[in-house]
Amino acid sequence: MRLWKSMALGVLATFALCLLAGTAAVAQQPVLLLWPGGAPGSEGKTSVENVRLSPEGDHVVSGVHQPSITAFLPTRAAATGAGVLVIPGGGHSEIWIDHEGRNVAEWLSERGIAAFVLKYRLAREPGSTYTIDGTELEDTRRAIRLIRSHAASWGIDTQRVGVIGFSAGGELAALISTRPVVADVGSVDPVDRENALPAFQGLIYPGIAREPTLSLSAHTPPAFLACGADDRADISERLPALYLQLKQVGVPVELHIFAKTGHGFGLRSTTVGNAALWPSLFLGWLSTEGFLKPLP
């Protein structure tokens, strides 16, 4: 991990943001349930979550019935005012919580960005009663609203809360960014009164081929897109097509396709080549688009 941080800091030197790198102490907060009284649609589901270790040592989660976020917050002095919901992937049947979740959240928070790892219910694990467009998307919307509801105490500007997703998590990030819903301003639940549309979206090797028509418009959040050239065709060819579609409707967008790179690189100390630099590129893009202005 020390090697990776050294590489990232070298790239960040080209950005004005480099002064932030490594200056923020990370404080991991307790897990916040999206619905403390129980998630709608999970009534009666009391089984505990499963966690297995992959051969590489990754923690892989399944059996989620109480969706939650875990917060990684920078110090107030280092905070940029931006917040990011981090959505790991796993084919909608499990969640690879480390290299597509916690590692990313820690890296961002060390650079002044509040980051929140989403643990969501899974539509494709055996026997699941959940759906992608319904349950998983609603978990994602609720997470964005929950972050905004705590924005003042967490030092976050509600207008700069975005999302970054990986693989299946990238699909959720794309869906929440292209299917806006109106905040329920009359709700007795103050969280539901918050806007659920992200201010920006990061789609990292997103599995969006199953969604033939995303509802794109000039109001779609700005997008950062990245994948490997050796990923399967429905990602490595679909993402450039999405880039063109976003440009055609006037959405600010940046695209990176990394040579000799496949699927699932995430953020690991063992990743080599240009793909290892995507976090620094994402950070620079956030700065270019004006999402990292310090709070007044």
ABEGO torsion letter per residue (X at the ends): XAAAAAAAAAAAAABAAAAABGABBBBBBBBBBABAAEBBGABGBABBBBBBBBAAGBBBBBGBABBBBBBBBBBAAABAGBBBBBBBBGGGABBBAAAABAAAAAAAAAAGBBBBBBBBBBAABBGBABBAABAAAAAAAAAAAAAAAAAAAAGBBAAABBBBBBEAAAAAAAAAAABBBBBBAABABAAAABBABBABBBBBGBBAAABABBBBBAABBBBBBBBBAABBAAAAAAAAAAAAAAAAAGBBBBBBBBBGBBBGAEBBAABBEAAAAAAAAAAAAAAAAGAABBBX
